Amino acid sequence: MKIRIEISSVASKYRSGVAQYTRLLTDALSATKNVTTFVHYFDFLNRQPSPELANSPAKSNRNKIVPLKVYAKAQSFGFAPAFDPHLSKVDLTIFPNFATWPSIATKHSATVVHDLTYLYFPEAVEEKNLGHLRRIVPRSIKKADFIITVSESVKAELVKEFSLNPDNCIVTPIPPDETFFVEHSTEEIAAVKTKYGLNPTKKYIYFIGNLEPRKNLKTLIEAYQLLPAKIKGEYSLVLAGGKGWKTESTQTTLDAAVAQGESIQHIGFVDQIDSPALFQGASLFVMPSLYEGFGMPILEAMAGGTPVVASNIPVLREVGATYATYANPKSADSFARSIAEALKTPRPDKKVLQKNVLRYSWQDNVQKIINKTEQLS
């Protein structure tokens, strides 16, 4: 079977969740027997970084003539030409970023819809992206031969909102990269902490994600402020990730807490190579999101043996199962109680947490895609 995947999101300096998913899926496809993998990305005038893929695809094609932003905008408004007239014919093209592009060199197409934030939390989406998603998602669902999503929770939302036939939607959860299972020494963790300006000897509670409204960082910061002084003296709160959009309120809350002497640090973007050590160095990982399509950081934390406190929302319960502790995302007091309780509880055995992570595999995901494509042929 010949499968092409559009990987422009991977050819970027800062990797989004979509990029991580795309990279891991591409690597899994490239490692699968009887699948010939082709990749395509936009690289206008050689300005984009080379995609970092663990397994080299059979054929890589770059569009150096047209900027991605130009093509994406034309596609958004419905007047883009086919992106692949010069490419080899394939059995399936996968579009991992919500939009089904016009195509003439593929027998079937599949589009990944990661979440429906634009429907359920439009105030948390950048305005220009909101309009784009409102245009392309309904159209993509109609045009694609099948839809791929990342959780049973989002599949249920797609079925409800778009009357999508459940048989035309497959779920491919997101197992973390194998690097998150590799154990890091105390010295290695200390070195990474020093790199990001953290006290190498101080314990910390960890969060990673963009500073944007649906990540609900205000609640986490307020919860930290409610913790007993003894806990705050022992543990700092470390926030990793860049600024997204509509960050003013979160930034104001963060600045005010720091000004009051709270031990909170925002360390910004984290290099992918350092992420496993930062997770493993944490005493606790906290994910207070109001809405998510999946919850990959929960699995990244558990792969390294770090316990998790997460929002009590369906998708995070789906991912964390019985291995995480849950709190009300609308209550700082609820999160403070859950964090305090988790810190008092003996750290779970790493193998127990990894058992939850190992429920998912990229091999299973690829097989689902192959099976669905064969059904259509």
Stockholm file with secondary structure:
# STOCKHOLM 1.0

chainA/1-377         MKIRIEISSVASKYRSGVAQYTRLLTDALSATKNVTTFVHYFDFLNRQPSPELANSPAKSNRNKIVPLKVYAKAQSFGFAPAFDPHLSKVDLTIFPNFATWPSIATKHSATVVHDLTYLYFPEAVEEKNLGHLRRIVPRSIKKADFIITVSESVKAELVKEFSLNPDNCIVTPIPPDETFFVEHSTEEIAAVKTKYGLNPTKKYIYFIGNLEPRKNLKTLIEAYQLLPAKIKGEYSLVLAGGKGWKTESTQTTLDAAVAQGESIQHIGFVDQIDSPALFQGASLFVMPSLYEGFGMPILEAMAGGTPVVASNIPVLREVGATYATYANPKSADSFARSIAEALKTPRPDKKVLQKNVLRYSWQDNVQKIINKTEQLS
#=GR chainA/1-377 SS CEEEEECTTTSSSSCCHHHHHHHHHHHHHHTSTTCEEEEEEECGGGCSCCCCCSSCCSEEEEECSSCHHHHHHHHHTTCCCCSCTTSCCEEEEEECSSCCCCCSSEEEEEEECCCCHHHHCGGGSCHHHHHHHHHHHHHHHHHSSEEEESCHHHHHHHHHHHCCCGGGEEECCCCCCGGGGSCCCHHHHHHHHHHTTCCTTSEEEEEESCBCGGGCHHHHHHHHHHSCHHHHHHEEEEEESCBCSSCHHHHHHHHHHHHTTCCEEEEECCCGGGHHHHHHHCSEEEECCSCCSCCHHHHHHHHTTCCEEEECCHHHHHHHGGGSEEECTTCHHHHHHHHHHHHHSCCCCHHHHHHHHTTCCHHHHHHHHHHHHHHHC
#=GC SS_cons         CEEEEECTTTSSSSCCHHHHHHHHHHHHHHTSTTCEEEEEEECGGGCSCCCCCSSCCSEEEEECSSCHHHHHHHHHTTCCCCSCTTSCCEEEEEECSSCCCCCSSEEEEEEECCCCHHHHCGGGSCHHHHHHHHHHHHHHHHHSSEEEESCHHHHHHHHHHHCCCGGGEEECCCCCCGGGGSCCCHHHHHHHHHHTTCCTTSEEEEEESCBCGGGCHHHHHHHHHHSCHHHHHHEEEEEESCBCSSCHHHHHHHHHHHHTTCCEEEEECCCGGGHHHHHHHCSEEEECCSCCSCCHHHHHHHHTTCCEEEECCHHHHHHHGGGSEEECTTCHHHHHHHHHHHHHSCCCCHHHHHHHHTTCCHHHHHHHHHHHHHHHC
//
